[in-house]
Amino acid sequence: MVESDILKYKLFHSVRDGYVHVTSKNNFLKIIESKHIINNKNENFTYPQSENSLCYLLGGVSLFDFEIPDEYLFRNVIVDHFSEFFTVHEPITIVIKLLKDDLVRKILFAEELKAKNEKLYKILIPNVEVCYLGNIHINNIEEAFMICAYDRDIYVKITRKQFTCIDIQKFEQKIKNRYEKTHGEFLKKKLSQENRSFADMMYLERYQEIYNWLAVEI
């Protein structure tokens, strides 16, 4: 296992024993302000297909449950296939770990969702998606992780104690500093070179987007 895979596995392992909710930086701030994770009633979806989500139709909050006993399946299927969900919001994705014991009574598990979906034909992520019927109070949050969408190995942990006086810009600046240290010279080189390869030309807009994000003072 290469170093980046180890780090990726480490992050998954940190949230493995809880329910997981993925959101954007702005929505995370709304969660802190309202003290609840709520169903996306305003239809402001990251992806248009989300309005066809089974959990959304049921009025619930979509969560992931990565706690499976098979270690081989966890490492080689769950981690490899679902790690992309940890970087769906750019430039920052927030992954929230929730305490299971307090939520389990209102959870529809994967098999229950599958049974409900046999006649509804809505979008359902098999095996790992569960649905909480109701709003989730922030007291049920154990911790959260702020992840760089451009490099998922760069992330910082936010403890529940920090929610009451959180400075989200301070956490994002930590992410920026780590990204700059790791990839800054590479970005500058790619953006300044004159004779670019075809591959570099394809990614030029992406390089510029990341560079602009780093350049904005928080």
N, C-alpha and C positions, 0 to 999 in steps of 0.2 A: 504494500500500500504506500503510495507516494505521499509526500508531506501534506499537499493540499487535500487529499482524500482523508487523511487522519484528522485534520482540522474540521473538515466538513462532517465527519462522523462524530467528532467531539461535540459539535453544536447539536446535532440530532440527539445524541445521547443525553445532553443536558435537558432536553424537553420530552424525552421518551416516556417518562412516568406521569405526564400530565396531559390535559387536552391542550391543543394548540390553535390559536387564532392568529391569522395573518392580516395585517392592515397597513395603511400608509401612515406617514408621519403626521399629516394633518388630522386624519381620523383618530389617531392615537391621542392627540391633544384634546379632541372632542370627547373621547372616552374618559379622559382624566377630568375634564370639566363637568361632564354630566354624571360621572361616577358609574356609568353603565356601558357595557357593550350591547348595542341594540340591533335588531333586525334592520336591514338596509331598506327602510320604507320610502326613502326619497328617490330611489331608483337611480342614484348616482353611481353607476357601476364602473369598475375598472375595465371589465370586459363585457361586451354587449350580450354574450351568451349567458351571463350571470342571471339575467331576468328570467331565464328558463330553468334556474336551479330548483331542485326539489325542495331543499331546505328553505329557500326564499318563499316558495309557494306555501309552505306549511307555516310561515311566519316565525321561523326560528333563526338561530345564529349558527352558521356553518363552522365546524371545528374539525381538526384532524386528531386522530388517535393512532399514534405510532407504536403503541405498546404491544408488541407481538413477541411471543416466547422464543420463536425460532431465530437464533442469532444470525445464521447464514442468510435467511430471508431478509432480515432487517438490514444487514450490511449491503447486500447485493441487489436488493429490489427496492426497499423503501428509501434508503439513502440515495441511491443512484437515480431513481425515477422521480422522486418528489422534492429533491433539493431545489429545483427551479422555483418552487413556490416561495422560497425564502428570499427571492430577489424580484418579485413581481412588480414592486413599486420602485420607481427610480426618482432620485438617486438613493433613497433610503427606504428600506422595508423594516417594519416592526413586527417581530414574532413574539406573541404573548403566550406564556405558559400559565395554564389555569389548574387549580387544585381539583382533582377528580372527585374526591369524597363529597364535596359540597354540591356538585352538579349532577351526579349520576342519576338521581331520581327523575330528572326531566330530560334525560338524554334518549334520543332514538338512535339505536346502534345500527351498524352497517347492514345487518341482515333485515332489521325492521324497515329500514329505508328502502332496501331492495324490494321487499315485498310490497310496500306501498307504491313503488314506482312501476310495478308490472302493468298497471293500467293507465298511469299518468304519462309515462315516457318523457320525463324531465331529466335534466342533467344531474348526474350523481357520480361522484368520484368513488369507484369501487374499493372496498376493503378498508379504507382509511378514513373516509368522511363520516362524521356523526353530526347530529343536529340537536341543539339545545332549544327547547320550546319555551321561549321567554327571554327576558333581558338578563344579562349577567352583571352582577355588582362587582366593582373593582376589588372588593375585599376577597373575591375568589381568585384574584391574580396572584400568583406566587412571585413571578419576575417577568421581565421582558428583555428582548435582545434587539438592539438597533444594528442592522446589517447593511453593509455597503452593497448596493445592487450591482456595482461594477466589479466587485471582488468579494464573494461571499465568505472568504476566509478572514475578512476584516470586519469585526463587530465588537460592540461593547455591551455589557450587561447593565440593566437598570433594575435595581432592587425595589421591592414594594415600598420601603421606607422613603425612597427618593421620589415617589409619585406626588407627595404632598407639596413639594417645593421644587419640582423638576424644571431644569433649564435645558430644554431640548436642543437649543443652539450650541450649548457647551458640549453635549454629547456628540452632536454632528461634527463639531470642530475636531473632536478626537478622531472621528472616522476619517475626516479629511487629512489630518496630519499623518495618520498611518498610511493612507493611500499615497499621499505625496512622497513620503519616505520610501515606499516600496516601488512606486511606478512613475514618479515625477520625471526622472531623467529619460525614461523610455518615451513618455508622452512628448516631451520637448523635442527629442530626436526625431520622432515620427512626424511632428508638425513642421519642423524646420527644414527637413531634407528636401532637396530639389528633385533628385531622380528616384521617384517612388515606384515600387513594384505594383503590379495589378492588385495584389492582396491589400497593400497599404492604401491604395486609392479607394478600395471598397470600404475600408474602415475609417477613412479620413474624417468623415462627418461625426462618427462616433468618438474618435479621439478628441475632436474639437469640443464636442458636447461635454465630455468629462473634464477637459481642461478648463472650460468656462465655469463648470461647477466648482472646481477647486479655487478658481480665481475670485469668486464672490466672497467678500468678507462677511462673517456672521457676527 
